[in-house]
Amino acid sequence: MRRVAGVAGLLLAAAAADVWGAGFPFRGFGPAREPHPATVALREYQAVVRTNLGEMTLDLEPDSAPNAVRLFVRLAQRGAYDGLRVRCVFKDKMLVVGDAPAKGKAEGEEALAYEESPMSASAGAVLFDRLPDGGNCPGRILIMLGDQSHLDRSFTRFAEVEKGLDVAKRIGGVATRASDGSPAPIEDVVIEQILVTKKAKPEQKESKKP
């Protein structure tokens, strides 16, 4: 829970300077590289997050954070997130899901270097938490309930809540109690399952209309 307390500290210090104190890396000139085929393929997928309080659909962002999305999808398909609990609820700010390395993998496989995304930590954004060494912690997910732009360029955003932000906000309104200095839900809020599915094609969406 020490890392969760660190997130709480960042929320209380929303106006603090960027943790790294560095600007955007220089990318040079010339034509943009073609995206990796895996990145292109991932554009067709979404993640459905089923909780005991409702369902959310995540729009994955492989063009902004390809490595983070690939790892998230791999872990979700293995069931690494199934059964994780919402550990902290920062009202109108964020939800913190999980407090330990994602399960179901060999030691060290979860480690992922920080990946800078151009997308902001706005309401509905989904980010990986950060390890003490600055790398990503895919076993702990942050769901933004409001604009938290002070987290930009410090935490990797890899998805956005496309549907079900009302569910996230409902979770954000549950009763909490102090636990190791952070607000934890009194009653368990559980991630029952995360399913990675193909997005419905436009014609399929239209055919569902009455």
C-alpha positions as CSV (number, residue, x, y, z in Angstrom):
1,M,0.0,0.0,0.0
2,R,3.0,2.3,0.1
3,R,2.7,3.0,-3.6
4,V,-0.9,3.9,-3.2
5,A,0.0,6.4,-0.6
6,G,2.4,7.9,-3.1
7,V,-0.5,8.4,-5.5
8,A,-2.4,10.1,-2.7
9,G,0.6,12.4,-2.2
10,L,0.6,13.3,-5.9
11,L,-3.1,14.1,-5.8
12,L,-2.6,16.4,-2.8
13,A,0.2,18.1,-4.6
14,A,-1.6,18.6,-7.9
15,A,0.3,21.7,-8.7
16,A,3.7,20.1,-8.2
17,A,6.3,20.2,-11.0
18,D,6.7,17.2,-13.3
19,V,8.5,14.4,-11.5
20,W,11.1,14.0,-14.1
21,G,11.7,17.7,-14.8
22,A,12.5,16.9,-18.4
23,G,10.9,18.1,-21.6
24,F,9.7,16.0,-24.5
25,P,12.4,14.0,-26.1
26,F,13.8,15.2,-29.4
27,R,12.4,13.1,-32.2
28,G,14.3,14.6,-35.1
29,F,13.0,15.3,-38.6
30,G,12.0,13.3,-41.6
31,P,9.0,11.2,-42.5
32,A,7.0,9.5,-39.7
33,R,7.6,5.7,-39.3
34,E,5.0,3.3,-40.3
35,P,3.2,1.8,-37.2
36,H,4.1,-1.7,-36.3
37,P,1.6,-4.3,-37.7
38,A,0.7,-5.3,-34.1
39,T,-0.2,-1.7,-33.4
40,V,-2.4,-1.5,-36.5
41,A,-4.1,-4.8,-35.5
42,L,-4.8,-3.6,-31.9
43,R,-6.8,-0.6,-33.3
44,E,-9.6,-3.1,-33.9
45,Y,-9.9,-4.2,-30.3
46,Q,-11.5,-2.9,-27.1
47,A,-11.6,-4.1,-23.5
48,V,-14.8,-4.7,-21.5
49,V,-14.3,-4.3,-17.8
50,R,-16.9,-6.2,-15.8
51,T,-17.3,-5.2,-12.1
52,N,-19.8,-6.1,-9.4
53,L,-21.2,-2.6,-9.8
54,G,-21.5,-2.4,-13.6
55,E,-19.6,-2.6,-16.9
56,M,-17.1,-0.3,-18.6
57,T,-15.8,-0.4,-22.2
58,L,-12.3,0.8,-22.7
59,D,-11.1,2.3,-26.1
60,L,-7.5,1.1,-26.3
61,E,-4.9,3.6,-27.6
62,P,-2.1,1.5,-29.3
63,D,-1.0,4.5,-31.5
64,S,-0.2,6.5,-28.3
65,A,1.2,3.8,-26.1
66,P,1.7,0.6,-28.1
67,N,3.9,-1.3,-25.6
68,A,1.5,-0.6,-22.8
69,V,-1.5,-1.7,-24.8
70,R,0.1,-4.9,-25.9
71,L,1.0,-5.8,-22.3
72,F,-2.4,-4.9,-21.0
73,V,-4.1,-7.0,-23.6
74,R,-1.8,-10.0,-23.0
75,L,-2.4,-9.8,-19.2
76,A,-6.2,-9.4,-19.6
77,Q,-6.3,-12.4,-21.9
78,R,-4.5,-14.4,-19.2
79,G,-7.0,-13.4,-16.6
80,A,-4.4,-11.4,-14.6
81,Y,-6.9,-8.7,-13.7
82,D,-9.8,-11.0,-12.8
83,G,-10.6,-10.7,-9.1
84,L,-8.6,-7.5,-8.5
85,R,-10.3,-5.0,-6.2
86,V,-10.6,-1.3,-6.3
87,R,-8.2,-0.5,-3.5
88,C,-8.6,3.3,-3.3
89,V,-11.3,5.8,-4.2
90,F,-10.3,9.4,-4.5
91,K,-13.7,11.1,-4.9
92,D,-14.0,13.0,-8.2
93,K,-10.3,12.3,-8.9
94,M,-9.5,8.6,-9.6
95,L,-9.9,5.0,-8.8
96,V,-6.9,2.8,-8.0
97,V,-7.4,-0.9,-9.1
98,G,-5.0,-3.5,-7.6
99,D,-2.1,-3.0,-5.2
100,A,0.3,-5.8,-6.2
101,P,1.9,-7.2,-9.4
102,A,-0.5,-8.7,-11.9
103,K,-0.7,-12.4,-11.3
104,G,-0.2,-15.3,-13.6
105,K,3.3,-14.5,-14.9
106,A,6.9,-15.3,-14.3
107,E,8.8,-13.0,-12.0
108,G,9.9,-9.8,-13.7
109,E,7.7,-10.3,-16.8
110,E,5.4,-7.5,-15.7
111,A,8.1,-4.8,-15.7
112,L,7.6,-2.2,-18.5
113,A,9.5,1.0,-19.0
114,Y,7.6,4.2,-18.8
115,E,6.1,5.1,-22.1
116,E,5.2,8.7,-22.8
117,S,1.7,9.2,-24.3
118,P,0.7,12.5,-25.9
119,M,-2.8,12.0,-24.4
120,S,-3.8,13.8,-21.2
121,A,-5.0,12.3,-17.9
122,S,-8.5,13.7,-18.4
123,A,-11.8,12.3,-17.1
124,G,-12.1,8.7,-18.4
125,A,-8.4,8.2,-19.0
126,V,-6.9,4.9,-18.0
127,L,-3.3,4.8,-16.8
128,F,-0.8,2.3,-15.5
129,D,0.5,3.2,-12.0
130,R,4.3,3.7,-11.6
131,L,6.9,1.6,-9.9
132,P,9.4,3.2,-7.5
133,D,12.1,3.1,-10.3
134,G,9.8,5.1,-12.6
135,G,8.7,2.1,-14.8
136,N,5.1,1.1,-15.4
137,C,3.2,-1.2,-13.0
138,P,0.7,-3.0,-15.2
139,G,-0.8,-4.8,-12.2
140,R,-2.2,-1.5,-10.8
141,I,-4.5,0.6,-13.0
142,L,-5.7,4.2,-12.4
143,I,-9.0,5.3,-13.8
144,M,-9.5,9.1,-13.9
145,L,-12.8,10.5,-12.6
146,G,-11.8,14.0,-13.4
147,D,-9.1,16.0,-15.1
148,Q,-5.7,15.1,-13.5
149,S,-3.4,16.7,-16.0
150,H,-0.7,17.0,-13.3
151,L,-0.1,13.3,-14.0
152,D,0.8,13.9,-17.6
153,R,4.3,12.8,-18.7
154,S,4.6,10.9,-15.4
155,F,2.1,8.0,-15.8
156,T,1.4,6.1,-19.1
157,R,-2.1,6.5,-20.4
158,F,-3.1,3.6,-22.6
159,A,-6.9,3.7,-22.9
160,E,-10.0,5.7,-22.3
161,V,-13.4,4.8,-20.8
162,E,-15.6,4.9,-24.0
163,K,-18.8,3.6,-22.3
164,G,-19.6,3.3,-18.6
165,L,-17.9,6.4,-17.2
166,D,-21.1,6.7,-15.1
167,V,-20.2,3.3,-13.6
168,A,-16.7,4.5,-12.8
169,K,-18.2,7.6,-11.1
170,R,-20.7,5.4,-9.2
171,I,-17.7,3.4,-7.9
172,G,-16.1,6.8,-7.1
173,G,-19.1,7.5,-4.8
174,V,-19.0,4.4,-2.6
175,A,-18.4,4.8,1.1
176,T,-14.8,4.6,2.1
177,R,-12.7,4.2,5.2
178,A,-9.1,5.2,5.9
179,S,-6.6,2.4,5.2
180,D,-2.9,3.0,5.4
181,G,-3.6,6.7,4.8
182,S,-5.8,6.2,1.7
183,P,-9.6,6.0,1.2
184,A,-10.5,2.4,0.7
185,P,-14.0,1.1,-0.2
186,I,-15.8,-0.2,2.9
187,E,-17.5,-2.9,0.7
188,D,-15.5,-4.7,-1.9
189,V,-15.6,-3.4,-5.5
190,V,-14.2,-6.2,-7.7
191,I,-13.0,-6.5,-11.2
192,E,-14.8,-9.7,-12.1
193,Q,-13.4,-10.0,-15.6
194,I,-11.7,-8.0,-18.4
195,L,-12.6,-9.3,-21.9
196,V,-10.6,-8.1,-24.9
197,T,-13.0,-8.1,-27.9
198,K,-13.1,-6.9,-31.5
199,K,-14.9,-3.6,-32.0
200,A,-18.2,-3.8,-33.8
201,K,-17.9,-2.6,-37.4
202,P,-20.1,0.5,-38.3
203,E,-22.5,-1.6,-40.3
204,Q,-22.9,-4.0,-37.3
205,K,-23.7,-1.0,-35.0
206,E,-26.3,0.3,-37.4
207,S,-28.0,-3.1,-37.8
208,K,-28.6,-3.2,-34.1
209,K,-30.8,0.0,-34.3
210,P,-34.5,-0.7,-34.3
